[in-house]
């Protein structure tokens, strides 16, 4: 470890002790590795144990910072308030209560693609990361100009910006660095603190599988003061609710009281008085002189177990999920994210990531469906191209509108959908938001698209393609169910589509039967669907070409291995590229096989295939 690194670590460890962060020093140690800190096991430890306890009072959040009142008044959204809080505390230097912790954080933030030069960023050409980098910068610029600068200008006596740009602790460059730093380190603590920096918890590095620890906290606390148990705010809320209920039921209560008054007689009062006398005898206090003679120590009070519960709930804990062995690094996990999210938020990625995907734009799907529909019309009629285009649009438009109107019915957002789409949404929302490892802030990357009163697309083909949201091919090379559902709506026979329009439940039944290999689906319908899938994949493949050629994945792997240990940027960029190209090749092989299968069955009118593709979930 370098001398500067050791000095920072010594200051950090002292700060941990001063702020009552409890950790098993016999079992764990913090060491520097590859320019950053990590947690290592000093001995074997069994799973199930809490190895670190961090009091919530020492975390850095929008509620604990010195500008908490300003942030509360500004009511900023997303990761901006925490970013501004960290900027403020950094600007205070040694005067900040968190100096001992902050001085140990990376000076330049994480080495994320957003900071790479153009030559290194060019390695992402064609990949999911290429457009994401510019999206990140655009979002940060919008956040800084629209949210951060107005607060800085409103409180110049609080935010001292120095005499020149280089001295400005609140400059845009520093905002970017802090935002990316927070993005890789913040945790969602509770309903009061929301997203916060949790000292020590962020020392555990990430591993995608077989991680050792997880983060635990009591989330359900008072959102006004953070109390883990009953507090005055909860009591006031109770009183307000009680007063409201009382006002609503006042007449009814008075009527009940009148009836009760009439029913009470003198005998009942006498019975109550007798009961009170008996109770007073049972609860009579013992004589103090007798207790003293018995040697009772009035000052020997055992600690209440409830206090321990409160203390436990008022901490953030790192708990072992699996045994750790002496000498190994102890890892946390940041969640199930694709490489695009890991590299953008945390500065690393890894091979064979099961969460990776390749996106296909909605525009591409619209154009491809129109092209296939036009080809089918050419086979049916001999008409000029202008008329073909018109009929293709007339055939495609109502089907597209039907899908948009009934998407939630046909493709409900259950676990399977979330696994495929939420990673993209989470990445787009969280990449530099300053939020924790599982949450984000709202940034709309989808283009706006207006619909008519019926919820359908408006106008011509260009309007239909205006709602440019992404669809996905998963790690196995399969289109998500949402795409397959859409394509079947596009190509089912007119008579079948008419039943869909009559009642959307007919469409739901159709897809349920299809997923179970029931019912009779015309072979040409399946073939058309798979042709669209293949066309979409091949179109997406073009974006990965280099000098109009598809570089073999084996060659990409060879180049990546040469960069390992010497050029991490190139290593990680090629890792992303290789993973996505593997998905493209899997998809081309899969859908080419299906087209051949159903082309050989061209003479058949319908198909109810009983084959299950090896190790693949049956797709619609």
LUMDO-198977 format. One record per residue: residue in three letters; x, y, z of N, C-alpha, C in turn. Coordinates in steps of 0.02 Angstrom, whole numbers, plus 50000, padded with zeros to 5 digits. Example, Ala and Ser with C-alpha at 12.3 -4.5 7.8 and 13.67 -1.06 7.14 Angstrom:
residues 2
ALA506604971650390506154977550390506604983550390/SER506424988850354506844994750357506455000250394/
END
This chain:
residues 620
UNK500434994050000500005000050000500445006250000/UNK500265011249960500645017449957500585021050023/UNK501075025650035501075029450098500455033750103/UNK500255036750046499655041050047499035036750060/UNK499025030650030498455026250041498415023950112/UNK498985022450143498995020350213498775025950259/UNK498985032050243498805037850284498045038850281/UNK497765038350221497035039150213496675033750252/UNK496935027550248496605022050283496635023050359/UNK497195025450384497265026650456496755031850480/UNK496675037150441496185042350458495485039450457/UNK495355035350406494695032250399494535027650458/UNK495005023450476494895018750531494785022450597/UNK495145027850607495055031950667494355034950667/UNK494125037150608493455040150602492925034850618/UNK493025028750595492555023350610492475022450686/UNK493045022350721493025021450794492685027250829/UNK492845033350807492555039250838491795039550829/UNK491545036650775490825036950761490475030450777/UNK490805026350817490495020250846490245015350793/UNK490615014950738490475009750689490785003350715/UNK490374998350727490604992150757490734986850703/UNK491334984050704491484978750657491964973750688/UNK491934967750665492334962350693493054963050669/UNK493464966350709494154967650689494584961450690/UNK494364956350725494734950050725494604946050661/UNK494044947450629493854943550570493964947350505/UNK493924953950506493964957950445494514963050448/UNK494784964750390495244970350384495134973750317/UNK495274980250314495214984150253495914984950223/UNK495974983250159496624983850126496534987450059/UNK497084990250035497074993549970497274988449917/UNK496894988449861497044984049806496854987449741/UNK497334987849695497224991149629496964998249637/UNK497235001749686497065008849694496425010149731/UNK496095004949756495475006049795495475001349855/UNK495045002749903495004998749963494534992849954/UNK494664987549990494234981749991494244978550060/UNK493764974250074493714970950139493944963650131/UNK494384961450177494654954650173494564951050239/UNK494534944350234494434940150294495104938650327/UNK495144939650392495744938050429495714930950457/UNK495104928150459495014921350482494364918650453/UNK494254912250462493634909150439493044911550482/UNK492484913250450491894915550486491284912150456/UNK490834909650498490224906350475489704911450453/UNK489284909350406488754913750381488234915150435/UNK487834920350423487294922150468487484927350519/UNK488114929050523488334933950573488344940950543/UNK488174945750586488234952850567488954954950581/UNK489324956750529490034958250536490174965750542/UNK489674969950523489754977250528489084980250548/UNK489114985050595488514988850615488684996250610/UNK488324999850567488445006950557487845010850584/UNK487945014950637487385019050662487125023750609/UNK486485024350603486205028850552486385036150564/UNK486555037750625486735044750639487385046850606/UNK487785041950583488425043850552488415043150476/UNK487855041250447487825041050373487755048150346/UNK487935049150284487885055650252487285055550205/UNK486755059050225486135059250187485885066350181/UNK485335067150146485045073850138484745076250203/UNK484675071850253484405073850317484955075350368/UNK485555072550358486085073550407486585078950387/UNK486605080850324487075085850300486945092650331/UNK487455096850329487385103650357486915108150318/UNK486725106050258486255110150218485575106650211/UNK485405102650261484775098850259484175103450250/UNK484195109250284483625113850280483555116750209/UNK484115118150177484095120850109483835115650060/UNK484065109550068483835104150024483095102750033/UNK482865103150095482165102050109481735107450076/UNK481975113550079481615119150049481615118749973/UNK482195116649945482255116349872481855110649843/UNK481755105349882481355099549860481605096749793/UNK482255095549789482555092749729482375085349723/UNK482395082849662482225075849650482825071849627/UNK482745065249629483265060849604483895060949647/UNK484475060349614485105060149650485405066949663/UNK485105072349637485385079049643485475081449716/UNK484975080549760485075083149828485655079849864/UNK485745073349855486305069949888486965072249858/UNK486975073149792487585075649759487775082449786/UNK487285086849795487425093549821487645093149893/UNK487355088649931487555087750001488285085650006/UNK488495080949964489185078649965489655084149942/UNK489465087849890489875093549867489985098449924/UNK489445099949961489495104650016489965102150070/UNK489895095850090490325093050142491045092750120/UNK491165091150057491855091150031492155098050033/UNK491745103150019491985110050019492185112350089/UNK491895109250141492055111150210492725108250233/UNK492985103450196493615100150211493625097450283/UNK494145099150322494205096450390493625098450436/UNK493265103850418492715106150460492095101750454/UNK492075097550403491495093150394491525087350443/UNK490965085650473490945079750517491135073250481/UNK491095073250415491245067150376491935067450344/UNK492355072150364493005072850331493405066350332/UNK493435063050389493825056850395493595051550346/UNK492955051550330492675046750282492775049150210/UNK492615055450197492645058150129493345058350101/UNK493845059550144494535059950119494795053350092/UNK494455047850110494665041150087494335039150021/UNK493855043149997493525041549934493985043349876/UNK493905040049818494325041549760494305048949742/UNK494885052049731494925059149716494565060949652/UNK494625056749602494355058349536493695054649522/UNK493405051549572492815047649559492995041149525/UNK492495037249506492625030949472492805032249399/UNK493195027749370493395028449300492835025649256/UNK492325029649246491735027549207491795029849135/UNK491455026449089491495028249018491335035549003/UNK490935038549046490755045549035491365050149038/UNK491915047849070492525051749076493055049749026/UNK492935044648987493435042248940493515047248882/UNK494105047148851494205051348792493855048248731/UNK493825052048677493455049748618493735043348589/UNK494395042548592494695036548564494475030248602/UNK494445030748668494215025048708493465023948700/UNK493085029348698492365028648689492175025648622/UNK492625026448572492495023648506492475016048507/UNK492745013048559492725005748566492015003248575/UNK491555007748593490855005748605490425006448542/UNK490725007948485490335008948423489865003148410/UNK489225004748403488724999648388488424996348449/UNK488734996848507488494993448567487964997548603/UNK487664994448653487154997948693487445004048728/UNK488105003848741488415009348778488515015648737/UNK488545014948671488715020648629488255026648640/UNK487605025648635487135031148645487035032748718/UNK487155027748761487035028748833487505034048862/UNK488125034248837488605039148863488355046248852/UNK488125047648792487865054348778487235055748818/UNK486815050748827486215051648868486405053648939/UNK486925050348966487155052049034487355059349039/UNK487765061448992488005068448993487435073348986/UNK486965071848941486395076348931485985076948996/UNK485885071249030485495071349092485855075449146/UNK486505074449152486875078049203486885085449189/UNK486945087349126486925094449109486255097449126/UNK485715093749111485045096149127484965096949203/UNK485185091949240485125092149313485505098149342/UNK486105099049318486515104449346486215111349330/UNK486015112249267485745118749247485065120249276/UNK484635115149281483945116349302483835115549377/UNK484245111549411484125110149481484675112749528/UNK485305111549510485845113249555486005120749554/UNK486105123649495486315130649490485815135449523/UNK485155134449516484685139049550484775138949626/UNK484925133249655485035132849728485685136449746/UNK486205135449707486855138749720486775146349717/UNK486415148649668486315155949659485865158849713/UNK485405154849740484955157449791485295158049859/UNK485855154449869486195154549934486945155549926/UNK487155161349899487865162549887488275162849951/UNK487955164550007488315165050071488445158050100/UNK488105153050076488215146150098488695142550051/UNK488595143549986488995140049936489515144849908/UNK490095145049940490645149349918490985146249857/UNK490925149549800491165146649738491855148949717/UNK492195152649760492875154749746492905160449696/UNK493505161949673493605167649628493665165549555/UNK493805159249542493845156949472493575149849468/UNK493485147549406493175141049394493575135249424/UNK494235135949422494655130549449494565129649524/UNK494395135049558494305134849631493595133349652/UNK493135132949604492425132149619492285124949642/UNK492125123949706491985117149730491305114549707/UNK490915118849673490255116849649490205117349573/UNK490775116749538490775117149465490435111049435/UNK490275111649370489935106149336490385099849335/UNK491035100849324491495095149322491485091349389/UNK491485095149444491485091849509490805088749524/UNK490285091749498489615088849506489585082049471/UNK489875081649411489885075249374490255069949414/UNK490845071749439491255066949476490905064449539/UNK490595069149575490245067249636489635063049620/UNK489285064749566488685060949547488865053849530/UNK489395052849492489605046149475489875042349536/UNK490195046049580490445042849641489865040249684/UNK489355044449691488765042549729488405036749695/UNK488385036949629488035031749591488305024849608/UNK488955024449621489255017949634489265016149708/UNK489065020749752489155019449824488525020149866/UNK488035023849843487465025349886487015019349897/UNK486715019049956486225013849973485565017149990/UNK485015013549979484365015850001484295013750074/UNK484295018650119484335017250190483635016250221/UNK483225021350217482545020750245482105026350219/UNK481485026550244481005031450219481185038650238/UNK481615039450287481815046150309482445048450273/UNK482975044550277483605046450246483605045550171/UNK483185041150146483155039350076483845036650054/UNK484125039350000484765036949975485335040550011/UNK485835036850031486355039850072487015036250063/UNK487565039650080488215036450084488275033250152/UNK488435026850152488475023050215489205020950225/UNK489575024550267490285022950279490375015650300/UNK490895012650274491095005650283490695001050237/UNK490035001850232489644997450189489884997850117/UNK490125003850096490355004650027491065002250017/UNK491374999550069492044996750062492034989750029/UNK491454986450033491394979750004491314980349928/UNK491744977249891491704977349818491184972449793/UNK491024973049728490474969149699490714962549669/UNK490284957549675490354951349636489654949249614/UNK489594947449551488944945949522488614939749550/UNK489004934749569488734928549597489144926549657/UNK488824922749702489164920249762489464925749805/UNK489104931249812489334936549856489294934149929/UNK489644937649973489684935350043489214939050090/UNK489094945450078488694949450125488114952850090/UNK487634954950130487094959150105486954964750154/UNK486634969850130486484975950169485804975250201/UNK485764976450266485124976150303484994982750338/UNK484374984850337484174990950372483424990750385/UNK483204994250436482484994850450482225000650408/UNK481864999150354481645004350308481045008150334/UNK480585004650368479965007850390480085011750454/UNK480285018050445480385022650501479955028850489/UNK479925033050539479545039350531479875043550476/UNK479495045450426479785049250371479885056650389/UNK479685058550449479785065550471480405066350515/UNK480565061050555481135061750600481605055650599/UNK481395050250567481815044350562481775039750622/UNK481335041050669481285036750728481075029750708/UNK481415024550733481245017750716480625015150752/UNK480445018550807479865016550846479355022250848/UNK478865021450891478335026450898478625033250916/UNK478405038550883478675045350896478105050450897/UNK478285056650911477785061950918477415063250852/UNK477765062350795477435063450731476895058350719/UNK477045052150739476545046850731475955048250778/UNK476105050850837475575052450885475135058150859/UNK475455063250830475075068850802474645066650743/UNK474915062250703474525059550647473915055750673/UNK474035051950727473485048250758472945052950784/UNK473165058450817472675063250844472275066550788/UNK472625068350734472275071450677471755066750647/UNK471965060450641471495055550613470905054450660/UNK471065054350725470535053250774470045059150773/UNK470305065250768469885071150766469435071050703/UNK469735068850648469365068450585468805063350590/UNK468975057450618468465052250626467915054450674/UNK468135058050726467655060350776467155065250745/UNK467415069750702466975074550670466475071250624/UNK466705065950589466265062550542465715058650578/UNK465875055850636465395051550670465095054750732/UNK465145061350737464945064850799464215063350817/UNK463765063950770463055062950785462925055850807/UNK463245051050773463135044050790463395042550860/UNK463975045450877464265044350943463815047150998/UNK463545053250987463105056351037462485052051049/UNK462215049250995461615045051002461775038851043/UNK462355035851031462545029851068462655031551142/UNK462965037351156463085039351225462445040451263/UNK461945043451229461295044551262460975037851281/UNK461005033151238460725026651253461075023351311/UNK461735024051312462125020951366461965024251434/UNK461875030951433461725034451495461065032051525/UNK460575030851482459925028651507459965021551535/UNK460425017551506460465010551527460835009551592/UNK461225014451612461635013651673461205015151735/UNK461195010851784460825012051846461305012051905/UNK461025013351963461435014152023461785007652042/UNK461465001852030461764995452048462424994352011/UNK462434996251947463034995451907463604999751934/UNK463445005951953463955010451981464245007252045/UNK463815004352087464055001252148464514995352133/UNK464324991452083464744985752064465434988152042/UNK465464993552004466104996151980466534998552038/UNK466215001852087466595004352144466894998552183/UNK466514993052191466774987252226467364984152189/UNK467324983852123467864981052084468504985352091/UNK468424991952092469004996352099469334995352166/UNK468944994352218469234993152285469634986752286/UNK469364981552254469724975152252470384975852215/UNK470364979652160470964980552120471494984352158/UNK471274989352196471754993352235472104989052288/UNK471744984152315472044979652364472574975152330/UNK472394972752270472854968252234473484971852212/UNK473444978352199474034982052173474354986452226/UNK474214985252289474504989252342475264988552343/UNK475624994152346476354994052343476644991252408/UNK477204987452403477514984852464477824990352505/UNK477904989052570478204993952616478944994752600/UNK479175001152592479875002452573480365000252627/UNK480165001152692480604999152747480734991652744/UNK480214987852729480294980552725480754978552667/UNK480704982252611481134980852554481864982252570/UNK481994987752607482674989452626482974984152672/UNK482564981852720482794976552766482954970152727/UNK482594969052671482704962952631483324963552587/UNK483634969652588484254970552550484144971852476/UNK483564974552457483424975952387483824982152365/UNK484184981552309484564987252281484124990652229/UNK483894996752246483445000352201483785002952138/UNK484465003252139484835006252084485115001052035/UNK484994994652051485224989252008484674987851956/UNK484704991451899484184990751848484464987351787/UNK484164981751767484384978251708484184982151646/UNK484614981551593484464984951530483854981851498/UNK483434986151472482824983751439482984980851371/UNK482704975051357482824971951292482584976251235/UNK482074980451249481814984651196482334989551171/UNK482784991851217483314996451196483764993251145/UNK483904986751155484324983151107483994982851039/UNK483324981751040482954981350977482994987950940/UNK482904993550978482925000150948483615001450919/UNK484144999550957484825000650933484944996750869/UNK484694990650868484794986450810484444989450749/UNK483844991750760483464994550704483745001250681/UNK484125004650723484405011150705485105010550678/UNK485275004850649485915003850618485825000950548/UNK486355001550508486394998250444486894992550453/UNK486684986450439487104980650453487324977150389/UNK487934974550391488184970250338488204963150367/UNK487804958750337487704952050364487974946850315/UNK488314941750342488604936550300488074931850273/UNK488074930950208487624926150175487944919350167/UNK488604919150167488964912850158489604913150199/UNK489894907450212490514907150250491064910850213/UNK491524913850250492104916850220492734913350247/UNK493234913050204493854909550222494424914650230/UNK494874912950273495434917250288495814919150224/UNK495934925750216496324928150159495924930350099/UNK495294928150093494904929950033494564936650041/UNK494434940049984494074946449987493334944949999/UNK493024949350039492324948550056491924953150010/UNK491464950249972491094954049920490364955049939/UNK490114960749915489394962249916489164961549844/UNK488524962249831488284962649762487874968949754/UNK487924972049696487544978149682486884976649648/UNK486734970149641486104968249609486224964949542/UNK485684962549512485724959149447485674964349392/UNK486244966449366486254971749315486634969349253/UNK486444971749194486834970349133487494974049135/UNK487944972149091488604975349089488574982849076/UNK488094984949036488034992049021487914996049085/UNK487524993249132487394996749195487994996249242/UNK488304990349246488884989449290489454994049270/UNK489604994249205490164998449183490005005849189/UNK489385007749176489195014849180489165017449252/UNK488975013049298488875015249368489475013749412/UNK489795007949400490305005549447491005005049417/UNK491055005549351491715005549320491994998749305/UNK491584993549302491824986849285491244982849255/UNK491424977249224490924972549198491264965749193/UNK490884960649177491184954049174490884949849118/UNK491244944549100491044940349045490454935849063/UNK490064934049013489504929449021489004931849074/UNK488834938249069488344941249114487644939249091/UNK487284935349132486624932849114486104938349108/UNK486264944349131485794949849128485874954249066/UNK486364952549024486484956648965485914955948915/UNK485864960848871485344960848820485574964948761/UNK485214964548706485304968948649484624972048635/UNK484604978548627483964981948616483814982848542/UNK483174982748526482924984048459482434989748464/UNK482524994748423482075000548428481384998948401/UNK480895002448427480215001648403480155003648330/UNK480535008748311480535010948241480715005148195/UNK481225001248215481444995648173480894990448166/UNK480534989148220480004984148218479434986548171/UNK479254992948176478734995648133478934994948060/UNK479544997048044479764996847974479784989647948/UNK480014985047990480064978147968479364975047957/UNK478904976448002478214973947994477894976647931/UNK478014983047917477744986047856478044982747794/UNK478694981247798479034978247740478764971147727/UNK478684967147780478424960347771477704960547747/UNK477304965147775476604965847754476564967747680/UNK477004972247659477014974347589477194968447544/UNK477664964347565477854958447525477274953547519/UNK476904952547573476324948047571475794950747523/UNK475704957347522475204960447478475414959547405/UNK476064960147391476314959247323476174952147299/UNK476214947447345476074940547326475334939347312/UNK474904943547343474184942747335473914946547275/UNK474204952447261473924956747210474484959747166/UNK474314960947105474774964447060474564971747054/UNK474854975847097474684983047099475324987047104/UNK475274993647091475874997747093476124998647165/UNK476745000847171477075001247236476735006247283/UNK476485011647256476145016547298475535013447332/UNK475165009447294474575006247322474775000847373/UNK475344997447359475594992347406475744995547473/UNK476095001147471476275004547534475655006847572/UNK475155009147535474535011347566474175005547600/UNK474124999947566473784994147594474174991247653/UNK474834991347648475244988847704475134992947766/UNK475084999447757474965003847814474265002647843/UNK473775001747799473095000647821473024993947858/UNK473424988947839473404982547872473774982747939/UNK474314986447941474744986448000474504991048054/UNK474254996848035474075002048084473564999748136/UNK472994996848118472504994848170472774989348216/UNK473204985148190473484979848231473974982748282/UNK474364987548259474834990848305474444994448360/UNK473914997848341473515001448390473184996648440/UNK472954990948415472654985948459473154983648511/UNK473764982348489474274980048536474424985448589/UNK474494991648568474634997048616474074997748667/UNK473454997148643472884997948687472814992248737/UNK473034986348718472924980348759473574977148784/UNK474114980848780474764978048799474774975548870/UNK474484979348916474494977348987474084971048999/UNK473594969748957473184963648964473564957748934/UNK473844958748875474174953348840474864951748870/UNK475214956948894475894956148920475954959548988/UNK475634956949040475664960049106476384960349131/UNK476554965549168477234966549192477354962249253/UNK477444955949243477604951349297478354950449301/UNK478584945449340479294944649353479694943649290/UNK479444939649242479834938349182479964944649143/UNK479454949049138479554955249101480024959849137/UNK479964960049203480394964549242481124962649235/UNK481254956149232481944953949226482254956649162/UNK481854957049108482144959049045482124966549034/UNK481584969849053481524976949037481764981549093/UNK481694979449155481854984049209482594985549212/UNK483024980849190483734982249191483884988249146/UNK483554988549088483654994149044483385000549076/UNK482785000249102482485006049133482895008349192/UNK483115003549234483515005349293484165008549272/UNK484485005749220485115008749198484995015849175/UNK484485016849132484375023549105484205028449160/UNK483855026249211483655030749265484205031849315/UNK484635026849326485095027049382485815028749365/UNK485995028249302486695027949284487125032949322/UNK486905039149326487295044049363486855048049409/UNK486355044849436485855048449475486055049449547/UNK486565045749570486745046149640486315041849684/UNK485935037449655485505033149695485865026749714/UNK485515022549751485845016749779485915011249727/UNK486115005349750486254999849705485634996849675/UNK485044998949696484434996049669483905001149651/UNK484085007249645483565012149631483835017649587/UNK483405022149565483625027249518483255033749523/UNK483395038249475483005044249473482725045249404/UNK482185049049402481785049249341482115053449287/UNK482285049949233482525053349173482185049949115/UNK481785053649077481435050549021481865050248960/UNK482065044248939482445043448878482005041448820/UNK481375040048834480925038148780480665044448747/UNK480575044048681480305049748645479555050048656/UNK479305056148659478585056848669478215054748606/UNK477635052048616477235049748560476505050948577/UNK476165054748535475475056248549475015050948520/UNK474465049748554473965045048530473305048648522/UNK472895045748479472235048848470471775046948528/UNK471165048948524470695047848579470605040448595/UNK470685036248545470605029048555471235025748580/UNK471755029648589472385026848615472835024348559/UNK472655025348496473055022648442473545027748415/UNK473945025548367474425029948335474065034648289/UNK474355040448279474025045548239474385046448173/UNK474015046148118474315048048055474635042448018/UNK475205044047986475515039447938476055035347970/UNK476465032347926476995027747949477475031247995/UNK477655037447981478135041048023477865042048093/UNK477215043248098476925044048164476935037348201/UNK476815031948164476825025348196477505023748226/UNK478025026248194478695024748218478945029748268/UNK478515034448289478735039948332478855037948404/UNK478535032648426478575030648496479185026048505/UNK479785029048501480395025048494480625022248561/UNK480265017548587480485014148647480855007748628/UNK481265005048671481644999048652481284992548670/UNK481434987448631481244980548647481904976648652/UNK481864970348676482484967048696482554959948671/UNK483194958148657483404951248646483804949348708/UNK483624943948741483954942348804484614938648793/UNK484924936748848485584933648846485594927148806/UNK485014923748803484964917448767484844918448692/UNK484784924648671484654926048600483924925648581/UNK483474926448629482754926048617482434932948627/UNK481984934648582481604940848591481154940148652/UNK481054945648687480604945548744479894943948721/UNK479494941348767478804939248751478394945048722/UNK478544951048745478164956848722478234957748646/UNK478844956748621478954957348548478584951848511/UNK478624945648536478294940148502477544941048500/UNK477274943448555476554944848558476354950048505/UNK476744955348502476624960648453476644957948382/UNK477134953748366477214951248298476644946448279/UNK476414942448327475854938148311475214942248298/UNK475124947548336474564952048322474614954748251/UNK475224956148230475324958948163475154954148107/UNK475264947548118475224942948062474694937448068/UNK474284937448120473744932548122473254933948065/UNK472874928948042472384930147989471874935448009/UNK471584938447958471094943847970470514941348014/UNK470294935148002469734932448041469924931748114/UNK470544929748127470774929148197470834935948229/UNK471124940648191471194947448219470514950548234/UNK470014948948194469344951648206469074949248274/UNK469234943048293469014940748359469394944348415/UNK470014946248402470404950048452470064956748464/UNK469874960048409469564966648414468884966248448/UNK468524960848435467874959848466467934959348542/UNK468444955748565468544954948637469284953248649/UNK469634957548685470354956448697470484949948734/UNK469984947348769470074940948804470194935248754/UNK469924935948694470054930948642470794930848624/UNK471094936648622471814937048608472214933948664/UNK471994935348726472344932648784472314924948783/UNK471734922248768471654914948763472104912148708/UNK472124915748652472534913548595473264912848615/UNK473534917848651474234917748670474384912848726/UNK473894911748769473984906648821474034899748790/UNK473604898348741473624891948705474274891248666/UNK474484896748636475094896648596475704895048638/UNK475734897948698476304896748742476334889648768/UNK475744886148767475714879248791475704874348733/UNK475844876748672475844872648612475154869648598/UNK474634873448616473954871248601473684875248542/UNK473144872948514472834876648460473204875548394/UNK472904878048340473184877348274473374884148246/UNK474024885148240474274891448213474524890248143/UNK474284894048094474504893048025475274893548020/UNK475554889047981476284888847973476544895447945/UNK476184898347897476434904447867476444910247917/UNK476004910047968476014915248020476654914648060/UNK476804908548081477424907648120478034909548078/UNK478034907448016478604908947973478684916547965/UNK478134920147956478174927447949478454930648013/UNK478234928148070478464930848134479214929748141/UNK479444923748126480154922248133480584925848082/UNK480294927148023480664931047973480774938247996/UNK480264941048030480344947748058480894947648112/UNK480874942548154481374942048208482074941748179/UNK482174937548128482824936948097483044943448063/UNK482574946548029482734952947996482944958248046/UNK482594958448103482774963348154483474962148182/UNK483634955748194484294954148221484834955748170/UNK484724954048107485224955348056485314962848045/UNK484784966648051484834973948046485244976748105/UNK485114974148165485494976348224486234974248218/UNK486364968548186487044966048177487474970948138/UNK487174974548091487544979248049487914984548091/UNK487634986148149487934991448190488584989248223/UNK488714982748224489334980248254489894979148203/UNK489754980548140490254979448088490834984448095/UNK491434982148079492024986448078492314986048007/UNK492334991847975492534992147904492104987447863/UNK491454987547878490954983547842491064976047849/UNK491414974047901491524966947912491364965147985/UNK491124958947993490974956248060491614952948087/UNK491924956248135492534953348164492344947248206/UNK492664941548194492504935448233492584936648307/UNK492134933748346492154934548419492804931948447/UNK493074926548419493704923848442494264929048437/UNK494244933048384494744938348375494644943748427/UNK494014945448442493864950448494494124948148562/UNK494024941748577494254938948641495014939248646/UNK495334937748590496074938048589496324945048604/UNK496004950048573496204957048585496064958948657/UNK495504956648684495344958348754495844955348802/UNK496034949148790496524945848834497194949448833/UNK497384952148776498004955848771497974962448811/UNK497364965248817497284971548854497224970548929/UNK497094964448951497004963049022497614965049062/UNK497504969049115498044971149158498434977149133/UNK498354978849069498724984449040498264990249021/UNK497694988548992497214993648969496514991548990/UNK496334993349052495684991149079495094993949039/UNK495174999949013494625002848975494474998548914/UNK494984996748877494894992548818494634985748839/UNK494884983148894494664976548918493914976548933/UNK493674981648969492964981848986492534983348926/UNK492764987848881492374989448821492294983248777/UNK492824979448769492774973348729492354968048763/UNK492364967848829491934963148865491194964448850/UNK491004970948851490314972748833490164970848761/UNK490624972348717490524971148645490454963648631/UNK490904959648661490894952448650490244949348673/UNK490004951448732489384948748759488794950148713/UNK488754956248686488204958048643488244954448575/UNK488854953648549488934950048486488754942748493/UNK488884939848551488684932948564487924932348561/UNK487574937248590486844937248588486594937548516/UNK486904941848476486704942548405486794935848369/UNK487354932548379487484926248345486994920748368/UNK486844920648433486364915748458485674916848426/UNK485474923148422484814924748394484774922948320/UNK485294924548282485284922848211485234915348201/UNK485624911548239485604904248233484914901448251/UNK484624904148304483984901648329483424902948279/UNK483354909148257482784910948213482894908348142/UNK483514907648120483644904448055483404897248056/UNK483534893748112483304886848118482554886348117/UNK482214890948150481484890748152481184892048082/UNK481484896748046481234898247978481314892247933/UNK481884888847938481984882747897481464877447916/UNK481344876747981480864871648004480174872947976/UNK479944879247978479264880647956479224881747880/UNK479794882847849479794883147776479724876147747/UNK480014871247781479944864247758479234861747769/UNK478854865247812478154863347825477684867747786/UNK477924870547730477544875547693476864873147669/UNK476834866547656476204863847630475674863147683/UNK475884863147746475394862247801475034868747813/UNK474394868347832474004874247846474084876647917/UNK474244872047961474314874048031474844869848064/UNK475044872048123475564868548160475434868948233/UNK475504863348267475474863348340476074859448364/UNK476654862548353477304859148365477334856448436/UNK477574850048439477664846948504478384847048526/UNK478814850348486479524850448502479664855848553/UNK480094854348598480334859348645481074860548630/UNK481254866748617481944868348603482364867048665/UNK482934864148654483364862048709483564868048752/UNK483424867548817483624872548866483344879448851/UNK482814879948813482524886548798481794886548817/UNK481584891848850480874892648865480504893448799/UNK479954889848792479584890348730479354897448719/UNK479504900248662479314907148646478694907048602/UNK478304912248606477674912548569477784911848494/
END
